[in-house]
Amino acid sequence: MKFTWFNLMPWPFLPDDFRQTHRSVWVDIPNTLYDPRRGHFVYHQYMDQLEYADALGFDGIGVNEHHQNGYGLMPSPNLIAAGLARRTSRAAIAVIGNSIALYNPPIRVAEEFAMLDVISGGRLLAGFPVGTSMDTNYCYGQIPALTRDKYAEAHELIMRAWTEDEVFAFDGKYNQLRYVNCWPKPIQKPHPPIYIPGGGSIETWDFCLDHDYNYSYLSFGGYLRGRALLQGYWDRVAARQKDESPYRAAFAQIIAVADTDAEAEKLYAEHILYFFNRCLHVYPGFADAPGYRTIKTIQSGALSQLTEDMQKVFTKLTWKDLIEGGYVIAGSAETVRQRMEEMIRGLHVGHVFCLFHNGNMPDEKTRHSTRLFAERVMPHLRELWPEWKGDDRWWCKPMEERLRPEASLGGGARS
Amino acid sequence: MNFRWIETARGAKVRVLEGGKGAPVLFLHGAGGLLAENPFLDRLAQRYHVLSPELPGYGESSGETLLEDMLDFALHGWDVVEALGLERPHVVGHSMGGMIAAEMACLAPRDLRKLVLAAPMGLWIPDAPLPDLFALLPHEVAQVLFHDPARGTALLTGGLDFRNLEALKDFYIGNVKRLGMAGKILFPIPNRRLAKRLYRLRAETLLVVGRSDRLVPAAYVQRWQELVPRAQLAWVDAAGHMLPYEEPEAFVGAVSRFLG
């Protein structure tokens, strides 16, 4: 099993009545709610936490891209990843990812990811999301019905830029480049492992299987809801006669560990409820621009995450609902271990993106929960897939002889 | 009126609502497409040979992937004229159809007789941004589009029973297909630089607009008049953006007086 410590980087100072007084946490959230002076401390705290996770032995540390979003302060995850690449040397740097249809030209992604791979000594996991409709269409103005076509072209361009050794001309529909020549190129050959975050588009499953990329199901609906969707993916894997390595899939899960179940509620409930009640308050008119999803996906009925009904569900959730509904795995180390095992086996996943910092959770609580998981839970979950031991097709392959920057920074100062 | 099928030279399969005798009138529908009932077309067909093609993705027409940008849409309009065998038709466009009609008229100014732009899209005034058609919730649509939203809701849904989940799903999918296509020329801002081409218009032009249009308000009418100074203007009372549907008699009256 591989565990990646993920921080969405929410703004922790949304007002108590945010849901009542604002229509959306995303796209048109007033930017006067953001205070750059407080933001200075927020960024450093979140980056420190990611470095702390590396020190505790998490396999990866992860960041992602959102725009105009009160729960995701990383319009450029590559900037955060660059900082992490300098201050860590063990964990994989999981950038899940860059919305490649939004970069103009997308050769920029090939270049920046190559830089990150080189700086980190070959530790990059490269994510290529289509991007949510909120980010891609409403914030970045991409035409919904052409988004997937533009994505496909960007993917082709980036992969060719990484793998071809000759300068080439690229005459695309959205990008015309006379001289494509990726400088620098990534350390990992032929390219870093590719992760495709998806929310249930069936085209995405086939895309992953066509190229043997990891499929990452990122939702906040938890593992009980994720099961039906991932079963669809595994059915597709079987139909395509691919092997069933659990490392083909990743799942994001909110986790909180304390000494007892009761203590977990006492310590973490208010912060996780802040996440569900304020951070997931997205105006339904921004959830799904017409044309963004294919008719095939809509007809399959697989989408449910950000529909109006789901919004209503989020407004009424209590801690008990969050636990029983599997949105959150929280409790004592033993409780969390049992439920994690149930989740990992139930979903058949080899990678978990672990969300320990949620909503407005203070630093000390985040670290407490993270440390308990690293010490008392993670070691017991390592060998759940003995038959796939050593399957590192979707993991980074760093250089042995690489710089260990934390030695010169004084590793102890970070904990 | 009856449906007729044509295939354009580019390969789009287009369903055309056709009726009446007289001078040919090509009617181009808006982003929502033709509705279940289109009484203004029936009325227009009492005097003219009316041909109303549905864009790919609308109704039964197909070939969505053939049209990607404004030039594709405008050329498709002329491809349809060609496939129908029309000579210099009058062109009437409503809303997005007005935008396409104006583009067609700028591309081939001598190939049409008269031009009617009914509540046309296609311009953008930074100080007067239009409502975002693509972020409206279902219950808000009629409020933006109609003078009388309650009547508008009934017109839009054509009396469908939304307690029937299958009917609801079909309506939703139809809506996604229509607005997905419309987004290619209207998203995120319905401006594909038509304004810099309008100097090419030669056809006599009528602007016809509902007095309570909340989607394309009065400031836009003024801008159209600045850009097409020879255009005549007709207002329709007690009508919003969907004026052909809300006030078919007044709408067709204004159009007929202009076309002669």
Interface residues (C-beta under 8 A of the other chain):
Chain A: N137 Y138 G141 I143 P144 A145 L146 K173 Y283 P284 G285 F286 A289 P290 G291 Y292 R293 I295 I298 Q299
Chain B: E64 E68 D132 F134 A135 L136 L137 Y172 I173 N175 V176 K177 R178 L179 G180 M181 A182 G183 K184 F187 P188 I189
